Amino acid sequence: MEAVNFVEQQLRPETSVPDFRAGDNVSVHYKIIEGGKERIQIFKGNVIQVKGAKGSHTRTFTVRKVSGGVGVERIFPMYSPNIAKIEINKHGRVRRSKLFYLRKVSGKKARIKERRFLKK
């Protein structure tokens, strides 16, 4: 098992990923390569799940947004070289680690409360 962890650490790119979890609102800056040109597209939405072991290079997260009345979900590998940046917009307060119920609800029921942090 130690050999597998060693190989994973060698293959993983040296990128700093912010600590976020399900319920957080994030903006993912994703590199799109079309022909010889490269551009960055921003996908902004709520994280509905984070899958995989912490620190593993196979870790993924799913972001959901509603665009034009249609729900759009996208799965991103956490340590993909195509992710330029991940910004956390809001920290959500939820009681589940997988928020699949958001697929069925709309309006006020789909709102996620913001997590408040105590100031010292």
Buried (B, 14 or more C-beta within 10 A) or exposed (E): EEEEEEEBEEEBEEEEEEEBBBBBBBBBBBEEEEEEEEEEEEBBBBBBBBBEEEEBBEBBBBBBBEEEEEBEBEEBBBBBEBBBBBEEEBBBEBEEEEBEEBEEEEEEEBEBEEEEEEEE
